Amino acid sequence: MLHRGHETADDDGGLAVPMAWLYAEYIADELLRSGDLMPPASVEFRAGRDALALTVFLSDTGGELSGIRVVSQLETWMSLTAYDRPWEDWVRERMADLAADACARGVPCPDLALAEAAWRWLEETELLAPDLDAVPGRAGALSEDEGPQVWTPAWQLGLPLGHLAIHLF
């Protein structure tokens, strides 16, 4: 469902304001900042914020994001970002549903455009991270920073960071 009131230009022909996406991004930013897990200027913080903002935005199936009470949604967001959940598939399905709904209605959706841009960045950007699948003990007595590292999509780092931020809230 599109977020009503934000998908079309106003009566004066002005631009629509993507309030649902901006609010989701604000919630994600506040959750990450309160957890104090990463410096806000880091790429990892952005990955966490975008992954969490997508979760918040796409979990709003009733178009009620602006009236949301964060505390009442924490359990839902925890469940969606959990390690054993197919988050990437869920994001793709929800994005496709929202895009199809926008096409069927024939209206632009600035919220969806920003969500798509965030998803594209999370998919296409790779960050160097510790290789969690490496065999323990193989690297000897190296510290975490010196151990094996792999390039991984930004969403794979941002999602657990967002999950942890929700948990710490």
DSSP file (Angstrom, degrees, kcal/mol; ACC not computed):
  #  RESIDUE AA STRUCTURE BP1 BP2  ACC     N-H-->O    O-->H-N    N-H-->O    O-->H-N    TCO  KAPPA ALPHA  PHI   PSI    X-CA   Y-CA   Z-CA
    1    1 A M              0   0    0      0, 0.0    62,-0.2     0, 0.0     2,-0.1   0.000 360.0 360.0 360.0 135.8    0.0    0.0    0.0
    2    2 A L        -     0   0    0      1,-0.1     2,-1.0    60,-0.1     5,-0.0  -0.443 360.0-102.5 -75.7 154.6    1.3    3.5   -0.8
    3    3 A H    >   -     0   0    0     -2,-0.1     3,-1.4     1,-0.1     4,-0.4  -0.692  44.6-129.4 -81.5 105.8    1.5    6.0    1.9
    4    4 A R  T 3  S+     0   0    0     -2,-1.0    -1,-0.1     1,-0.2     0, 0.0  -0.154  84.9  26.8 -59.5 146.2   -1.5    8.2    1.3
    5    5 A G  T 3  S+     0   0    0      1,-0.1    -1,-0.2    11,-0.0    -2,-0.0   0.319 114.2  64.6  88.6  -8.6   -1.1   11.9    1.2
    6    6 A H  S <  S+     0   0    0     -3,-1.4   105,-0.2    10,-0.1    -2,-0.2   0.450  79.3  75.6-123.6  -4.3    2.5   11.8    0.0
    7    7 A E  S    S+     0   0    0     -4,-0.4     2,-0.3   102,-0.1     9,-0.1   0.602  92.5  49.4 -91.8  -9.4    2.4   10.1   -3.4
    8    8 A T  S    S-     0   0    0     99,-0.1     9,-0.2     9,-0.1    99,-0.0  -0.868  88.1 -97.7-126.4 162.0    1.0   13.1   -5.4
    9    9 A A        -     0   0    0     -2,-0.3     6,-0.2     7,-0.1     7,-0.1  -0.337  47.6-102.9 -69.7 156.7    1.9   16.7   -5.9
   10   10 A D    >   -     0   0    0      4,-0.5     3,-2.0     5,-0.1    -1,-0.1  -0.150  41.1 -89.6 -74.4 178.4    0.0   19.2   -3.9
   11   11 A D  T 3  S+     0   0    0      1,-0.3    -1,-0.1     2,-0.1    -2,-0.1   0.735 126.0  58.9 -63.3 -23.7   -2.8   21.4   -5.4
   12   12 A D  T 3  S-     0   0    0      3,-0.1    -1,-0.3     1,-0.0     3,-0.1   0.432 119.4-107.9 -84.7   1.1   -0.3   24.1   -6.3
   13   13 A G  S <  S+     0   0    0     -3,-2.0    -2,-0.1     1,-0.2     3,-0.1   0.600  71.2 146.9  82.5  11.1    1.7   21.7   -8.5
   14   14 A G        -     0   0    0      1,-0.1    -4,-0.5     0, 0.0    -1,-0.2  -0.148  55.4 -79.8 -73.1 173.9    4.5   21.5   -6.0
   15   15 A L        -     0   0    0     -6,-0.2     2,-0.2     1,-0.1    -1,-0.1  -0.452  43.1-113.6 -76.3 146.4    6.7   18.5   -5.3
   16   16 A A        -     0   0    0     -2,-0.1    -7,-0.1    -9,-0.1   -10,-0.1  -0.549  27.0-131.7 -75.0 144.3    5.5   15.7   -3.1
   17   17 A V        -     0   0    0     -9,-0.2     2,-2.4    -2,-0.2     3,-0.3  -0.879   8.5-136.1-101.6 125.1    7.4   15.3    0.1
   18   18 A P     >  +     0   0    0      0, 0.0     4,-2.4     0, 0.0     5,-0.2  -0.390  42.4 157.8 -78.6  66.6    8.5   11.7    0.9
   19   19 A M  H  >  +     0   0    0     -2,-2.4     4,-2.5     1,-0.2     5,-0.2   0.850  65.7  55.9 -63.6 -38.0    7.5   11.9    4.6
   20   20 A A  H  > S+     0   0    0     -3,-0.3     4,-2.2     2,-0.2    -1,-0.2   0.937 112.5  42.0 -63.2 -45.4    7.1    8.2    5.1
   21   21 A W  H  > S+     0   0    0      2,-0.2     4,-2.7     1,-0.2     5,-0.2   0.930 114.4  51.0 -66.7 -44.1   10.7    7.5    4.0
   22   22 A L  H  X S+     0   0    0     -4,-2.4     4,-2.0     1,-0.2    -2,-0.2   0.881 111.6  48.1 -61.9 -37.4   12.1   10.5    5.8
   23   23 A Y  H  X S+     0   0    0     -4,-2.5     4,-2.5     2,-0.2    -1,-0.2   0.909 111.1  50.3 -68.9 -41.7   10.4    9.4    9.0
   24   24 A A  H  X S+     0   0    0     -4,-2.2     4,-2.3    -5,-0.2    -2,-0.2   0.907 111.8  48.6 -61.1 -41.5   11.7    5.8    8.6
   25   25 A E  H  X S+     0   0    0     -4,-2.7     4,-2.5     2,-0.2    -1,-0.2   0.879 110.1  51.7 -66.3 -38.3   15.2    7.1    8.1
   26   26 A Y  H  X S+     0   0    0     -4,-2.0     4,-2.5    -5,-0.2    -2,-0.2   0.924 110.0  48.6 -63.4 -45.4   14.9    9.4   11.1
   27   27 A I  H  X S+     0   0    0     -4,-2.5     4,-2.5     2,-0.2    -2,-0.2   0.934 113.2  47.7 -60.1 -47.1   13.8    6.4   13.3
   28   28 A A  H  X S+     0   0    0     -4,-2.3     4,-2.4     1,-0.2     5,-0.2   0.915 111.6  50.2 -61.0 -44.5   16.7    4.3   12.0
   29   29 A D  H  X S+     0   0    0     -4,-2.5     4,-2.5     1,-0.2    -1,-0.2   0.923 111.8  47.6 -60.8 -45.9   19.2    7.1   12.6
   30   30 A E  H  X S+     0   0    0     -4,-2.5     4,-2.5     2,-0.2    -1,-0.2   0.899 111.0  51.1 -64.9 -41.3   18.0    7.6   16.2
   31   31 A L  H  X S+     0   0    0     -4,-2.5     4,-1.4     1,-0.2    -1,-0.2   0.925 113.6  44.7 -62.2 -44.0   18.1    3.9   17.0
   32   32 A L  H  X>S+     0   0    0     -4,-2.4     4,-1.0     1,-0.2     5,-0.9   0.894 113.5  49.6 -68.4 -39.5   21.6    3.6   15.7
   33   33 A R  H ><5S+     0   0    0     -4,-2.5     3,-0.5     1,-0.2    -1,-0.2   0.901 108.8  52.4 -66.2 -39.5   22.8    6.8   17.4
   34   34 A S  H 3<5S+     0   0    0     -4,-2.5    -1,-0.2     1,-0.2    -2,-0.2   0.825 107.9  52.2 -67.5 -29.1   21.3    5.7   20.7
   35   35 A G  H 3<5S-     0   0    0     -4,-1.4    -1,-0.2    -5,-0.2    -2,-0.2   0.711  93.0-150.9 -76.2 -20.6   23.2    2.3   20.5
   36   36 A D  T <<5 +     0   0    0     -4,-1.0    -3,-0.1    -3,-0.5    -2,-0.1   0.895  47.3 139.9  50.7  46.8   26.5    4.2   19.9
   37   37 A L      < +     0   0    0     -5,-0.9    -1,-0.1     1,-0.2    -4,-0.1   0.793  64.2  11.2 -90.2 -31.7   27.7    1.2   17.8
   38   38 A M  S    S-     0   0    0     -6,-0.3    -1,-0.2     4,-0.0    -2,-0.1  -0.970  88.5 -89.8-144.1 153.7   29.5    3.1   15.0
   39   39 A P    >   -     0   0    0      0, 0.0     3,-2.4     0, 0.0     6,-0.4  -0.510  39.0-127.1 -64.2 133.6   30.6    6.6   14.3
   40   40 A P  T 3  S+     0   0    0      0, 0.0    -7,-0.0     0, 0.0    -8,-0.0   0.717 107.4  57.2 -57.7 -21.8   27.7    8.4   12.5
   41   41 A A  T 3  S+     0   0    0      4,-0.1     2,-0.1     5,-0.0     0, 0.0   0.486  87.3 105.5 -87.3  -1.7   30.0    9.4    9.7
   42   42 A S  S <> S-     0   0    0     -3,-2.4     4,-1.7     1,-0.1     5,-0.1  -0.398  76.3-127.6 -82.1 156.4   31.1    5.9    8.9
   43   43 A V  H  > S+     0   0    0      1,-0.2     4,-2.3     2,-0.2     5,-0.1   0.842 111.7  58.3 -66.4 -34.2   30.0    3.8    5.9
   44   44 A E  H  > S+     0   0    0      2,-0.2     4,-2.3     1,-0.2    -1,-0.2   0.889 103.4  51.9 -63.8 -39.1   29.0    1.1    8.3
   45   45 A F  H  > S+     0   0    0     -6,-0.4     4,-3.1     2,-0.2    -1,-0.2   0.925 109.1  50.3 -62.1 -44.2   26.6    3.4   10.0
   46   46 A R  H  X S+     0   0    0     -4,-1.7     4,-3.0     1,-0.2     5,-0.3   0.912 109.1  51.5 -60.8 -41.5   25.1    4.4    6.7
   47   47 A A  H  X S+     0   0    0     -4,-2.3     4,-2.3     1,-0.2    -1,-0.2   0.920 112.8  45.5 -61.3 -43.6   24.6    0.7    5.9
   48   48 A G  H  X S+     0   0    0     -4,-2.3     4,-2.5     2,-0.2     5,-0.2   0.916 113.8  48.8 -65.1 -43.5   22.9    0.1    9.2
   49   49 A R  H  X S+     0   0    0     -4,-3.1     4,-2.9     2,-0.2    -2,-0.2   0.928 113.6  45.8 -63.4 -45.5   20.7    3.2    8.9
   50   50 A D  H  X S+     0   0    0     -4,-3.0     4,-2.4     2,-0.2    -1,-0.2   0.911 114.1  48.1 -65.9 -41.7   19.6    2.3    5.3
   51   51 A A  H  X S+     0   0    0     -4,-2.3     4,-1.8    -5,-0.3    -1,-0.2   0.917 116.2  44.0 -64.2 -42.3   18.9   -1.4    6.2
   52   52 A L  H  X S+     0   0    0     -4,-2.5     4,-2.6    -5,-0.2    -2,-0.2   0.889 112.0  52.6 -70.4 -39.1   17.0   -0.3    9.3
   53   53 A A  H  X S+     0   0    0     -4,-2.9     4,-3.0    -5,-0.2     5,-0.2   0.901 109.0  50.5 -63.2 -40.3   15.1    2.4    7.4
   54   54 A L  H  X S+     0   0    0     -4,-2.4     4,-2.9     2,-0.2     5,-0.3   0.912 110.5  50.0 -62.0 -41.4   14.1   -0.1    4.7
   55   55 A T  H  X S+     0   0    0     -4,-1.8     4,-1.5     2,-0.2    -2,-0.2   0.933 114.2  43.9 -62.0 -46.4   12.8   -2.4    7.4
   56   56 A V  H  < S+     0   0    0     -4,-2.6     4,-0.5     2,-0.2    -2,-0.2   0.941 117.9  44.6 -64.1 -48.4   10.8    0.4    9.1
   57   57 A F  H >< S+     0   0    0     -4,-3.0     3,-1.0     1,-0.2    -2,-0.2   0.930 116.6  43.7 -63.6 -48.5    9.4    1.7    5.8
   58   58 A L  H 3< S+     0   0    0     -4,-2.9    -1,-0.2     1,-0.2    -2,-0.2   0.706 106.3  60.8 -76.3 -19.5    8.5   -1.6    4.3
   59   59 A S  T 3< S+     0   0    0     -4,-1.5     2,-1.7    -5,-0.3    -1,-0.2   0.590  81.0  92.6 -81.3  -8.8    7.0   -3.1    7.4
   60   60 A D    X   +     0   0    0     -3,-1.0     3,-0.7    -4,-0.5     5,-0.2  -0.606  45.5 159.2 -84.6  80.9    4.4   -0.3    7.4
   61   61 A T  T 3   +     0   0    0     -2,-1.7    -1,-0.2     1,-0.2    -2,-0.1   0.650  67.8  55.4 -80.1 -15.0    1.7   -2.1    5.4
   62   62 A G  T 3  S-     0   0    0     -3,-0.2    -1,-0.2   -59,-0.0    -2,-0.1   0.409 106.6-117.9 -99.2   2.5   -1.1    0.2    6.6
   63   63 A G  S <  S+     0   0    0     -3,-0.7     3,-0.2   -62,-0.2   -59,-0.1   0.843  80.0 121.0  66.9  33.0    0.4    3.5    5.5
   64   64 A E    >   +     0   0    0      1,-0.1     3,-1.5     2,-0.1     4,-0.2   0.084  21.8 124.4-114.4  22.4    0.5    4.7    9.2
   65   65 A L  G >   +     0   0    0      1,-0.3     3,-1.8     2,-0.2    -1,-0.1   0.853  69.3  56.7 -56.8 -40.8    4.2    5.4    9.5
   66   66 A S  G 3  S+     0   0    0      1,-0.3    -1,-0.3    -3,-0.2    -2,-0.1   0.758 111.3  44.7 -67.1 -21.0    3.8    9.0   10.6
   67   67 A G  G <  S+     0   0    0     -3,-1.5    -1,-0.3     2,-0.1    -2,-0.2   0.245  88.1 130.3-101.9  13.2    1.6    7.9   13.5
   68   68 A I    <   -     0   0    0     -3,-1.8     2,-0.7    -4,-0.2     3,-0.1  -0.353  53.2-141.7 -72.8 143.7    3.8    5.0   14.6
   69   69 A R    >>  -     0   0    0      1,-0.2     4,-0.8    -2,-0.1     3,-0.8  -0.933  12.2-149.5-103.0 115.2    4.9    4.5   18.1
   70   70 A V  H >> S+     0   0    0     -2,-0.7     3,-1.4     1,-0.3     4,-0.9   0.880  92.4  55.0 -54.1 -46.4    8.4    3.2   17.9
   71   71 A V  H >4 S+     0   0    0      1,-0.3     3,-0.6     2,-0.2     4,-0.4   0.852 104.1  55.1 -59.9 -35.5    8.3    1.1   21.1
   72   72 A S  H <4 S+     0   0    0     -3,-0.8    -1,-0.3     1,-0.2     4,-0.2   0.685 111.3  45.2 -72.4 -16.2    5.2   -0.8   19.8
   73   73 A Q  H <X S+     0   0    0     -3,-1.4     4,-2.4    -4,-0.8     5,-0.2   0.509  83.6  93.6-103.0  -7.4    7.1   -1.8   16.6
   74   74 A L  H <X S+     0   0    0     -4,-0.9     4,-2.6    -3,-0.6     5,-0.2   0.880  85.0  51.5 -57.4 -42.0   10.4   -2.9   18.0
   75   75 A E  H  > S+     0   0    0     -4,-0.4     4,-2.2     2,-0.2    -1,-0.2   0.902 110.4  49.3 -63.8 -40.5    9.5   -6.6   18.3
   76   76 A T  H  > S+     0   0    0     -4,-0.2     4,-2.3    -3,-0.2    -2,-0.2   0.936 113.3  46.1 -62.3 -47.0    8.3   -6.6   14.6
   77   77 A W  H  X S+     0   0    0     -4,-2.4     4,-1.8     1,-0.2    -2,-0.2   0.865 110.5  53.6 -66.3 -36.3   11.6   -5.0   13.5
   78   78 A M  H  X S+     0   0    0     -4,-2.6     4,-0.5    -5,-0.2    -1,-0.2   0.923 110.6  47.6 -61.2 -43.8   13.6   -7.4   15.6
   79   79 A S  H >< S+     0   0    0     -4,-2.2     3,-0.8     1,-0.2    -2,-0.2   0.913 111.8  49.2 -64.5 -43.3   11.9  -10.3   14.0
   80   80 A L  H 3< S+     0   0    0     -4,-2.3    -1,-0.2     1,-0.2    -2,-0.2   0.811 115.5  43.1 -67.8 -30.2   12.4   -8.9   10.5
   81   81 A T  H 3< S+     0   0    0     -4,-1.8    -1,-0.2    -5,-0.2    82,-0.2   0.395  84.8 128.3 -97.8   3.3   16.1   -8.3   11.0
   82   82 A A  S X< S-     0   0    0     -3,-0.8     3,-1.6    -4,-0.5     5,-0.3  -0.200  70.3-114.1 -61.3 152.7   16.9  -11.5   12.8
   83   83 A Y  T 3  S+     0   0    0      1,-0.3    -1,-0.1     3,-0.1     4,-0.1   0.837 112.6  50.1 -57.5 -39.3   19.8  -13.6   11.5
   84   84 A D  T 3  S+     0   0    0      2,-0.1    -1,-0.3     3,-0.0    -2,-0.1   0.346  90.4  99.9 -88.0   8.0   17.7  -16.5   10.4
   85   85 A R  S <  S-     0   0    0     -3,-1.6     2,-1.9    -6,-0.1     3,-0.3  -0.701  78.9-123.5 -94.8 146.2   15.2  -14.5    8.4
   86   86 A P     >  +     0   0    0      0, 0.0     4,-2.3     0, 0.0     3,-0.2  -0.444  47.3 160.3 -83.2  65.8   15.3  -14.1    4.6
   87   87 A W  H  >  +     0   0    0     -2,-1.9     4,-2.7    -5,-0.3     5,-0.2   0.886  67.4  54.7 -57.9 -44.6   15.5  -10.3    4.9
   88   88 A E  H  > S+     0   0    0     -3,-0.3     4,-2.1     1,-0.2    -1,-0.2   0.913 110.9  45.2 -58.9 -44.7   16.9   -9.7    1.4
   89   89 A D  H  > S+     0   0    0     -3,-0.2     4,-2.4     2,-0.2    -1,-0.2   0.898 111.9  52.8 -64.7 -40.9   14.0  -11.7   -0.2
   90   90 A W  H  X S+     0   0    0     -4,-2.3     4,-2.6     2,-0.2     5,-0.2   0.911 109.1  49.3 -61.5 -43.3   11.4   -9.9    2.0
   91   91 A V  H  X S+     0   0    0     -4,-2.7     4,-2.7     1,-0.2     5,-0.2   0.938 111.1  49.4 -61.6 -47.7   12.8   -6.5    0.8
   92   92 A R  H  X S+     0   0    0     -4,-2.1     4,-2.3    -5,-0.2    -2,-0.2   0.914 113.2  46.7 -59.1 -44.1   12.7   -7.5   -2.8
   93   93 A E  H  X S+     0   0    0     -4,-2.4     4,-2.4     2,-0.2    -1,-0.2   0.932 114.1  46.3 -64.9 -46.5    9.1   -8.7   -2.5
   94   94 A R  H  X S+     0   0    0     -4,-2.6     4,-2.5     2,-0.2    -2,-0.2   0.901 112.8  50.2 -64.6 -40.6    7.8   -5.7   -0.6
   95   95 A M  H  X S+     0   0    0     -4,-2.7     4,-2.5    -5,-0.2    -1,-0.2   0.919 111.5  48.6 -63.7 -43.0    9.6   -3.3   -3.1
   96   96 A A  H  X S+     0   0    0     -4,-2.3     4,-2.5    -5,-0.2    -2,-0.2   0.904 111.3  50.4 -63.5 -41.4    8.0   -5.1   -6.0
   97   97 A D  H  X S+     0   0    0     -4,-2.4     4,-2.2     2,-0.2    -2,-0.2   0.924 112.4  46.3 -62.4 -44.8    4.6   -4.9   -4.4
   98   98 A L  H  X S+     0   0    0     -4,-2.5     4,-2.3     2,-0.2    -2,-0.2   0.899 113.1  49.4 -65.9 -40.2    4.9   -1.2   -3.7
   99   99 A A  H  X S+     0   0    0     -4,-2.5     4,-2.4     2,-0.2    -2,-0.2   0.912 111.3  49.2 -65.2 -42.0    6.2   -0.5   -7.3
  100  100 A A  H  X S+     0   0    0     -4,-2.5     4,-2.5     1,-0.2    -2,-0.2   0.897 111.0  50.3 -63.6 -40.3    3.3   -2.5   -8.8
  101  101 A D  H  X S+     0   0    0     -4,-2.2     4,-1.8     2,-0.2    -1,-0.2   0.902 110.6  49.1 -64.2 -41.3    0.8   -0.6   -6.6
  102  102 A A  H  X>S+     0   0    0     -4,-2.3     5,-1.5     2,-0.2     4,-1.3   0.902 112.6  47.9 -64.8 -41.4    2.3    2.7   -7.7
  103  103 A C  H  <5S+     0   0    0     -4,-2.4    -2,-0.2     2,-0.2    -1,-0.2   0.914 110.3  51.7 -64.7 -43.4    2.1    1.6  -11.4
  104  104 A A  H  <5S+     0   0    0     -4,-2.5    -1,-0.2     1,-0.2    -2,-0.2   0.859 113.9  43.8 -62.9 -35.1   -1.5    0.4  -11.0
  105  105 A R  H  <5S-     0   0    0     -4,-1.8    -1,-0.2    -5,-0.2    -2,-0.2   0.688 103.1-135.3 -82.9 -18.8   -2.5    3.8   -9.5
  106  106 A G  T  <5 +     0   0    0     -4,-1.3    -3,-0.2     1,-0.2    -4,-0.1   0.806  62.0 123.0  69.7  29.9   -0.5    5.7  -12.1
  107  107 A V      < -     0   0    0     -5,-1.5    -1,-0.2   -99,-0.0    -2,-0.2  -0.935  64.5-113.7-124.0 146.7    1.0    8.0   -9.5
  108  108 A P        -     0   0    0      0, 0.0    -5,-0.0     0, 0.0     0, 0.0  -0.456  22.4-156.0 -72.4 151.2    4.6    8.8   -8.6
  109  109 A C     >  -     0   0    0      1,-0.1     4,-2.0    -2,-0.1     3,-0.2  -0.844  11.6-176.1-130.7  94.8    5.8    7.7   -5.1
  110  110 A P  H  > S+     0   0    0      0, 0.0     4,-1.8     0, 0.0     5,-0.2   0.826  85.8  58.0 -63.7 -29.6    8.7    9.7   -3.9
  111  111 A D  H  > S+     0   0    0      1,-0.2     4,-2.3     2,-0.2     5,-0.2   0.941 107.3  47.1 -61.3 -46.5    9.0    7.5   -0.8
  112  112 A L  H  > S+     0   0    0      1,-0.2     4,-2.9     2,-0.2     5,-0.2   0.877 107.6  56.6 -63.6 -38.8    9.4    4.5   -2.9
  113  113 A A  H  X S+     0   0    0     -4,-2.0     4,-1.9     1,-0.2    -1,-0.2   0.908 110.2  44.3 -61.0 -42.0   12.0    6.2   -5.1
  114  114 A L  H  X S+     0   0    0     -4,-1.8     4,-2.2     2,-0.2    -1,-0.2   0.885 112.9  51.3 -70.6 -37.9   14.2    7.0   -2.0
  115  115 A A  H  X S+     0   0    0     -4,-2.3     4,-2.5     2,-0.2    -2,-0.2   0.913 109.9  50.2 -63.5 -42.1   13.7    3.4   -0.7
  116  116 A E  H  X S+     0   0    0     -4,-2.9     4,-2.6     2,-0.2    -2,-0.2   0.892 109.6  51.0 -62.9 -39.8   14.8    2.0   -4.1
  117  117 A A  H  X S+     0   0    0     -4,-1.9     4,-2.2     2,-0.2    -1,-0.2   0.907 110.9  48.3 -64.7 -41.6   17.9    4.2   -4.0
  118  118 A A  H  X S+     0   0    0     -4,-2.2     4,-2.4     2,-0.2    -2,-0.2   0.918 112.8  48.2 -63.6 -43.5   18.8    3.0   -0.5
  119  119 A W  H  X S+     0   0    0     -4,-2.5     4,-2.2     2,-0.2     5,-0.2   0.904 109.9  52.0 -64.4 -41.7   18.3   -0.6   -1.6
  120  120 A R  H  X S+     0   0    0     -4,-2.6     4,-2.7     1,-0.2     5,-0.2   0.921 111.0  48.0 -59.8 -44.3   20.4   -0.2   -4.7
  121  121 A W  H  X S+     0   0    0     -4,-2.2     4,-2.2     1,-0.2    33,-0.3   0.922 111.4  50.1 -62.9 -44.2   23.2    1.3   -2.6
  122  122 A L  H  < S+     0   0    0     -4,-2.4    33,-1.5     1,-0.2    32,-0.5   0.850 116.3  42.2 -63.7 -35.1   23.0   -1.5   -0.1
  123  123 A E  H  < S+     0   0    0     -4,-2.2    -2,-0.2    -5,-0.2    -1,-0.2   0.889 120.4  39.5 -77.3 -40.9   23.1   -4.2   -2.8
  124  124 A E  H  < S+     0   0    0     -4,-2.7     2,-0.4    -5,-0.2    -2,-0.2   0.710  98.4  82.2 -87.9 -21.9   25.8   -2.6   -5.0
  125  125 A T     <  -     0   0    0     -4,-2.2    29,-2.8    -5,-0.2     2,-0.4  -0.713  62.0-161.6 -89.1 131.2   28.2   -1.3   -2.3
  126  126 A E  E     -A  153   0A   0     -2,-0.4     2,-0.4    27,-0.3    25,-0.1  -0.927   2.3-162.9-114.3 138.8   30.6   -3.8   -0.9
  127  127 A L  E     -A  152   0A   0     25,-2.9    25,-2.5    -2,-0.4     2,-0.5  -0.903  25.4-114.3-118.9 146.7   32.5   -3.3    2.4
  128  128 A L  E     +A  151   0A   0     -2,-0.4    23,-0.2    23,-0.2     3,-0.0  -0.697  48.7 165.1 -81.4 123.0   35.5   -5.1    3.7
  129  129 A A  E     -A  150   0A   0     21,-2.7    21,-2.8    -2,-0.5    28,-0.0  -0.916  43.8 -80.9-137.3 159.7   34.6   -7.1    6.7
  130  130 A P  E     -A  149   0A   0      0, 0.0     2,-1.1     0, 0.0    19,-0.3  -0.346  48.4-114.7 -58.8 141.4   36.0   -9.9    8.9
  131  131 A D    >   -     0   0    0     17,-2.9     3,-1.3     1,-0.2    18,-0.0  -0.697  32.0-175.5 -81.9 100.8   35.4  -13.3    7.3
  132  132 A L  T 3  S+     0   0    0     -2,-1.1    -1,-0.2     1,-0.3    17,-0.0   0.631  80.8  58.4 -73.8 -13.3   33.0  -14.9    9.8
  133  133 A D  T 3  S+     0   0    0     -3,-0.1    -1,-0.3     2,-0.1    -2,-0.1   0.417  78.8 119.2 -94.7   0.8   33.1  -18.2    7.8
  134  134 A A  S <  S-     0   0    0     -3,-1.3     3,-0.0    14,-0.1    13,-0.0  -0.331  77.7-100.3 -66.4 149.1   36.9  -18.5    8.1
  135  135 A V    >   -     0   0    0      1,-0.1     3,-1.5     2,-0.1     4,-0.4  -0.566  42.5-115.9 -71.4 124.1   38.1  -21.6    9.9
  136  136 A P  T 3  S+     0   0    0      0, 0.0    -1,-0.1     0, 0.0    -3,-0.0  -0.308  95.6  19.5 -61.7 142.5   39.1  -20.7   13.5
  137  137 A G  T >  S+     0   0    0      3,-0.2     3,-1.0     1,-0.1    -2,-0.1   0.217  94.3 102.1  87.0 -16.2   42.7  -21.1   14.4
  138  138 A R  T <  S+     0   0    0     -3,-1.5     3,-0.1     1,-0.2    -1,-0.1   0.855  79.6  51.8 -69.4 -34.0   43.9  -21.1   10.8
  139  139 A A  T 3  S-     0   0    0     -4,-0.4     3,-0.4     1,-0.3    -1,-0.2   0.428 104.0-138.6 -84.0   2.8   45.1  -17.5   11.0
  140  140 A G    <   -     0   0    0     -3,-1.0    -1,-0.3     1,-0.2    -3,-0.2  -0.542  62.1 -21.8  78.1-141.2   47.1  -18.2   14.1
  141  141 A A  S    S+     0   0    0     -2,-0.2    -1,-0.2    -3,-0.1     2,-0.1  -0.151  90.9 144.9 -99.6  38.6   47.0  -15.6   16.9
  142  142 A L        -     0   0    0     -3,-0.4    -3,-0.1     1,-0.1     5,-0.1  -0.467  49.5-117.3 -76.7 147.7   46.0  -12.7   14.7
  143  143 A S    >>  -     0   0    0     -2,-0.1     4,-1.1     1,-0.1     3,-0.7  -0.249  35.0 -96.8 -74.1 171.8   43.7  -10.0   16.1
  144  144 A E  T 34 S+     0   0    0      1,-0.3     3,-0.4     2,-0.2    -1,-0.1   0.866 125.8  51.6 -59.1 -37.7   40.3   -9.5   14.6
  145  145 A D  T 34 S+     0   0    0      1,-0.2    -1,-0.3   -15,-0.1    -3,-0.0   0.749 113.1  44.9 -72.4 -23.3   41.6   -6.6   12.5
  146  146 A E  T <4 S+     0   0    0     -3,-0.7    -1,-0.2     2,-0.0    -2,-0.2   0.554  94.9  98.7 -96.3  -9.6   44.4   -8.7   11.1
  147  147 A G  S  < S-     0   0    0     -4,-1.1    -4,-0.1    -3,-0.4    -3,-0.0  -0.009  90.4 -59.9 -71.3 179.5   42.3  -11.8   10.4
  148  148 A P        -     0   0    0      0, 0.0   -17,-2.9     0, 0.0     2,-0.3  -0.327  57.1-166.5 -64.1 141.1   40.9  -12.8    7.0
  149  149 A Q  E     -A  130   0A   0    -19,-0.3     2,-0.3    -3,-0.1   -21,-0.1  -0.923   7.0-166.0-129.1 154.8   38.5  -10.3    5.5
  150  150 A V  E     -A  129   0A   0    -21,-2.8   -21,-2.7    -2,-0.3     2,-0.5  -0.955  29.0-108.7-136.6 155.2   36.1  -10.5    2.6
  151  151 A W  E     +A  128   0A   0     -2,-0.3   -23,-0.2   -23,-0.2   -25,-0.0  -0.735  45.0 177.8 -82.6 130.1   34.2   -8.0    0.5
  152  152 A T  E     -A  127   0A   0    -25,-2.5   -25,-2.9    -2,-0.5     5,-0.1  -0.979  36.2 -92.5-136.4 146.4   30.5   -8.2    1.4
  153  153 A P  E >>  -A  126   0A   0      0, 0.0     3,-1.4     0, 0.0     4,-0.7  -0.267  39.0-119.2 -56.5 143.2   27.4   -6.4    0.3
  154  154 A A  H >> S+     0   0    0    -29,-2.8     4,-2.8   -32,-0.5     3,-1.0   0.817 111.1  61.4 -56.8 -34.1   26.6   -3.4    2.6
  155  155 A W  H 3> S+     0   0    0    -33,-1.5     4,-2.4     1,-0.2    -1,-0.3   0.827  96.2  60.7 -65.6 -28.2   23.2   -4.8    3.6
  156  156 A Q  H <4 S+     0   0    0     -3,-1.4    -1,-0.2   -34,-0.3    -2,-0.2   0.729 114.4  35.2 -72.4 -20.3   24.9   -7.9    5.1
  157  157 A L  H <X S+     0   0    0     -3,-1.0     4,-1.3    -4,-0.7    -2,-0.2   0.783 118.1  51.6 -93.5 -37.6   26.8   -5.6    7.5
  158  158 A G  H  X S+     0   0    0     -4,-2.8     4,-2.6     1,-0.2     5,-0.2   0.847 101.5  60.5 -69.8 -35.1   24.1   -3.1    8.0
  159  159 A L  H  X S+     0   0    0     -4,-2.4     4,-2.5     2,-0.2    -1,-0.2   0.945 107.3  41.9 -63.5 -51.0   21.3   -5.6    8.9
  160  160 A P  H  > S+     0   0    0      0, 0.0     4,-2.5     0, 0.0    -1,-0.2   0.861 114.0  54.6 -65.0 -31.4   23.0   -7.0   12.0
  161  161 A L  H  X S+     0   0    0     -4,-1.3     4,-2.1     2,-0.2    -2,-0.2   0.927 110.5  45.3 -64.4 -44.1   24.0   -3.6   13.0
  162  162 A G  H  X S+     0   0    0     -4,-2.6     4,-2.2     2,-0.2    -1,-0.2   0.901 112.0  52.3 -63.9 -41.4   20.4   -2.4   12.8
  163  163 A H  H  X S+     0   0    0     -4,-2.5     4,-2.3     1,-0.2    -2,-0.2   0.921 110.4  47.7 -61.2 -44.7   19.2   -5.5   14.7
  164  164 A L  H  X S+     0   0    0     -4,-2.5     4,-2.3     1,-0.2    -1,-0.2   0.891 109.0  54.0 -64.5 -39.4   21.7   -4.9   17.5
  165  165 A A  H  X S+     0   0    0     -4,-2.1     4,-1.0     2,-0.2    -1,-0.2   0.899 109.3  48.2 -61.8 -40.5   20.7   -1.2   17.7
  166  166 A I  H >< S+     0   0    0     -4,-2.2     3,-0.6     1,-0.2    -2,-0.2   0.930 111.0  51.1 -64.0 -44.3   17.0   -2.3   18.1
  167  167 A H  H 3< S+     0   0    0     -4,-2.3    -2,-0.2     1,-0.2    -1,-0.2   0.879 110.5  48.7 -60.2 -39.2   18.0   -4.8   20.8
  168  168 A L  H 3<        0   0    0     -4,-2.3    -1,-0.2     1,-0.2    -2,-0.2   0.668 360.0 360.0 -76.5 -16.6   20.0   -2.1   22.7
  169  169 A F    <<        0   0    0     -4,-1.0    -1,-0.2    -3,-0.6    -2,-0.2   0.505 360.0 360.0 -70.7 360.0   17.1    0.4   22.5
